[in-house]
Amino acid sequence: MIETAQDTAAHRGNTWLASADLRPTRQRVTLATLLVGDGQNRHVTAESLFDAASRHGEKVSLATVYNTLRAFCDAGLMREITVDGSKSYFDTNITDHPHFYWEDDHKLTDAAADQLEISKLPDIPEGAEIASVDVVIRLRRT
């Protein structure tokens, strides 16, 4: 039996869901395959993932995309990166790393983590701990 690229992509999506013990519903498998099926990390918005699903002929509502992305984040499969307090991007690369936000075309891309140095953080309030530090470097083309 010859495995096609589509079979490989679906297998990656199913494996990704299984790694977080998420039930492989049709919508989850569809979206997981679009997110990780080619083996590449990506940054998506709910709207861009909805558009990608539509282009592939998949029937899924925008509300389902939002709920599924939230479930993926809650399961530790993705990270949500908020830009401007209102625009959320979802990153399949869950390692700690900074991002570039391209203001001109509203894209989020990875920045090199090994080139970032944070030498001091402010004192945190008593009874709290740092959960994470998100670094988003805003860029404008010249």
Helices and strands as residue ranges (DSSP letters): H 5-19, H 26-36, E 43-44, H 46-55, H 62-74, E 79-83, E 87-91, E 99-102, E 107-110, G 113-115, E 136-139
